[in-house]
Amino acid sequence: MKIAFTHHAIERKTERKDWIVRTQKYRDTRKSRPELESLLRNKGTWYVCDEEDDGIVRFYCVVNQLEVYCGIGVDDEIIITTYYPYTKKFKRRLFPRGKASFERFFLA
């Protein structure tokens, strides 16, 4: 599957202070897309949530338990829309107790 990034995800990556891929400007972040994609493919743990209510396939990629990249599936592509730091609050939202909402996904 191909990984693509929205303008918002790349812009937000530049604004945050605790990123993994270090960039100072938006232009630098655009140049580091291959590095970020490689990081997601090699070190990321992918999860998928296919809710039948709205028909949207959601993907989440946890990288080194530091960041969570959120995206949606369109055709044969994962579009990363935004990302968040991996906190206890976000972990509870991803993996609520007693509910099996996300399945492990192996990116090909």
C-alpha positions as CSV (number, residue, x, y, z in Angstrom):
1,M,0.0,0.0,0.0
2,K,1.1,3.5,-0.7
3,I,1.3,6.1,2.1
4,A,0.4,9.7,1.3
5,F,0.3,12.8,3.6
6,T,-2.2,15.6,3.6
7,H,-1.0,19.3,3.8
8,H,-2.4,19.5,7.4
9,A,-0.3,16.5,8.6
10,I,2.9,17.9,7.2
11,E,2.2,21.4,8.4
12,R,1.4,20.2,11.9
13,K,4.6,18.1,11.9
14,T,6.6,21.3,11.5
15,E,4.7,23.2,14.3
16,R,5.2,20.6,17.0
17,K,8.2,20.7,19.3
18,D,8.3,16.9,20.1
19,W,8.5,15.4,16.6
20,I,10.6,12.4,15.7
21,V,11.7,13.6,12.3
22,R,13.4,16.9,13.1
23,T,12.5,19.8,10.8
24,Q,12.4,23.5,11.3
25,K,10.4,24.7,8.3
26,Y,7.5,23.5,6.2
27,R,9.9,23.1,3.2
28,D,12.2,20.8,5.2
29,T,9.3,18.7,6.3
30,R,8.2,18.2,2.7
31,K,11.7,17.1,1.8
32,S,11.8,14.6,4.7
33,R,8.6,12.7,3.6
34,P,10.5,9.7,2.3
35,E,12.3,9.5,5.7
36,L,8.9,9.7,7.5
37,E,7.3,7.1,5.3
38,S,10.3,4.8,5.8
39,L,9.9,5.3,9.6
40,L,6.2,4.4,9.4
41,R,6.8,1.3,7.3
42,N,9.7,-0.1,9.3
43,K,9.1,0.9,12.9
44,G,5.4,1.6,13.0
45,T,2.8,-0.8,14.5
46,W,-0.3,-0.5,12.3
47,Y,-3.9,-0.9,13.4
48,V,-7.1,-0.8,11.3
49,C,-10.7,-0.1,12.3
50,D,-13.4,-0.9,9.7
51,E,-16.6,0.5,11.0
52,E,-19.6,-0.5,8.9
53,D,-21.7,2.5,10.0
54,D,-19.9,5.1,8.0
55,G,-17.9,2.9,5.6
56,I,-14.6,4.7,6.4
57,V,-11.6,2.5,7.0
58,R,-9.4,4.1,9.7
59,F,-5.7,3.4,10.1
60,Y,-3.5,4.2,13.1
61,C,0.3,3.8,13.2
62,V,2.0,3.9,16.6
63,V,5.7,4.7,16.3
64,N,8.0,3.8,19.2
65,Q,5.1,4.6,21.6
66,L,5.9,8.2,21.0
67,E,3.6,9.3,18.2
68,V,0.3,8.0,16.7
69,Y,-0.3,8.8,13.0
70,C,-4.0,8.7,12.0
71,G,-5.2,8.1,8.5
72,I,-7.9,6.8,6.3
73,G,-7.9,4.2,3.5
74,V,-8.8,5.3,0.0
75,D,-8.5,2.7,-2.8
76,D,-5.0,1.2,-2.4
77,E,-3.6,4.1,-0.4
78,I,-3.4,5.2,3.2
79,I,-3.7,9.0,3.6
80,I,-2.2,10.3,6.8
81,T,-4.3,13.2,8.0
82,T,-2.8,14.1,11.3
83,Y,-0.8,12.8,14.3
84,Y,-0.8,13.0,18.0
85,P,1.7,12.3,20.8
86,Y,1.2,8.8,22.3
87,T,-0.2,9.6,25.8
88,K,-2.2,7.6,28.2
89,K,-5.3,9.5,27.3
90,F,-4.8,8.7,23.6
91,K,-4.0,5.1,24.4
92,R,-7.3,4.7,26.2
93,R,-9.1,6.2,23.2
94,L,-7.4,3.7,20.8
95,F,-7.7,0.6,23.0
96,P,-10.7,1.0,25.4
97,R,-11.1,-1.8,27.9
98,G,-13.6,-4.4,27.1
99,K,-13.9,-3.5,23.5
100,A,-12.0,-4.9,20.6
101,S,-12.2,-1.9,18.3
102,F,-8.9,-2.2,16.4
103,E,-7.2,-5.0,14.7
104,R,-3.5,-5.4,14.0
105,F,-2.6,-4.6,10.3
106,F,0.5,-5.6,8.5
107,L,1.5,-3.1,5.9
108,A,2.6,-4.7,2.6
